[in-house]
Amino acid sequence: MTRRSGHCLCGAVRFTATSWGSFGVCHCEQCRRWAGSALFAADVAEGDLDVQGAEHIRSFRSSDWATRSFCGTCGSVLWYRYDKGVDGAGAYEVCLGLLDDANGFALKREIFADKKPDSWALDGQHDRLTRSECLAMFGSQSDGA
C-alpha cells in the first residue's frame, strides 16, 4: 500500500494513511453545499488515518449515518466519516484535493448521480447510483448524504 499525506489549506490539520482505496464522487445537495461542488473523496479504513492538529478539527453530524469534518482555522473540508450502525462504520472519505499527491486513484462510482447539475459530467465506466439507490443502501429516507 502507498502511504499518502495531506493537509488543509492553512496546514493546521495534517494527516497520513496507507489504506487508500478507490475514490468516489457525491452529487448530493449537502456535499455540493459543503464542498462548493461535487465531493471528490477517497476511501480510508477505520483506524488508518493518522491526524496531527486534531484540536483544529470541527465536526457535525449531517445525516443519520455520517459526520462531516473541516478545519476550524481555515475552513477546509476534510472528510466524511461513516458513523456507527452503518455498513463500513468508522471509515473515512477523505477529500482528494487535500492530498500532496492525488495521482493514481481510480474512480469507482458517483452517488446521487441523478442530482448532478447538468453543467458537468464525468466520463468513463463506473457505477452511477441514484438518490433512491443511495438511500436504500444506507437505510434512511433523510435528504442528502
Summary of the structure (lengths in Angstrom):
residues: 145
radius of gyration: 14.5
end to end distance: 28.5
largest distance: 40.1
contacts: 415
relative contact order: 0.24
helix: 17%
strand: 34%
